[in-house]
Amino acid sequence: MIKTSFKSSQRLFGTDGIRGTVNEDKVTALMAVNLAMAAGEYFYGKAGTKKSRVLIGKDTRLSGYMLEPALVAGFTSVGLDSITTGPLPTPAIAHLTRVLRCDLGVMISASHNPYEDNGLKLFGADGFKLNDEVENEIQLRMSNGPILAKSANLGRARRMEDAIGRYSEFVKQILPKSEDLSLMKVVLDCSNGASYKVGPEVLFELGADSVIIGAEPNGKNINLDCGAMFPEKMAKMTQLEKADLGIALDGDADRVIFSDEKGKIIHGDQIIAVLASDMKKNNQLNDNKVVGTLMSNLGLENYLNKQNIGLFRTKVGDRYILDKMIKSNCKLGGEPSGHILLSDFAKTGDGLLTAIKILSLLKKSGLKASEFLRPFTPIPQSLKNLKKC
């Protein structure tokens, strides 16, 4: 047996996995290899299947070509089979990790950051993001050095050819088979990111008339003046095209920003309010509770209170929201930034799934987006970052 170690005095994991500037920070090929060996050793056999395996997805960043094979090398060296999907949204990796009975899943993405950055998000066999304790254990194993597999026990690697189709079917399940999106005109901005193939495909299959932008990735234009971070182009196009709704996903498609037919951006808290009202009407909210964050607008809380719906507040970050949702048995949670979690359907924020649900509700309402998707008036608020003492 051979032991290898990786020395790092800094904590690798942040609030949403590992993220940094490629080759100038902690995100390097060496780090990816060592992380894969440590995580592979920790998760080996967790799914309970005969052969341990890992699922690896990525967005469209140039550095994905570097990090993907580095991860494959690390995982196969400790005996895990590696399955790669190519560009696919983060929620797709969370979902497919579970349904394929993988021991863990890895998404190579820096989400809404520019292309110079990249990162790694890890999911357990259950499809949930890792907690702090597991992340700490993985980093400790990186320092101590995992044990490599014998030559005869090395893992294999293969490409999953039908990943987009598998995820498309999953997303469409949020609508009953009797429903579609025909007669709806939509502008979809894919942020030149992970959704550039699957987003347009899903809308086409559901019958929407779609105008697609931000779907020509070149490795360097992900999130570049487009997508959820820069939704102005999408909003303007929505007005020009006289579309019913504009949709902007971020680089890894786990969050979504909307525009109404007038080209006005719709705040994420408004989307939570719409979903909460619909779910309560259909008896889908357990104990009539919703999870938000410290940044959720007071106008949302007041609106929910008038409908006898309580609002829990957590730290900022979708994994903290999900943790509270699990502990309180809530079915809906989200952030103003567009991370929306519908736990009956997904284990993490899913921008495309949320967009399909909102489109369906908008169609059934018979109203304009400017009328239907602004159920309350936001209360002015100021947000400040405080330094730790």
Summary of the structure (lengths in Angstrom):
residues: 389
radius of gyration: 20.8
end to end distance: 46.0
largest distance: 66.2
contacts: 1462
relative contact order: 0.12
helix: 36%
strand: 20%
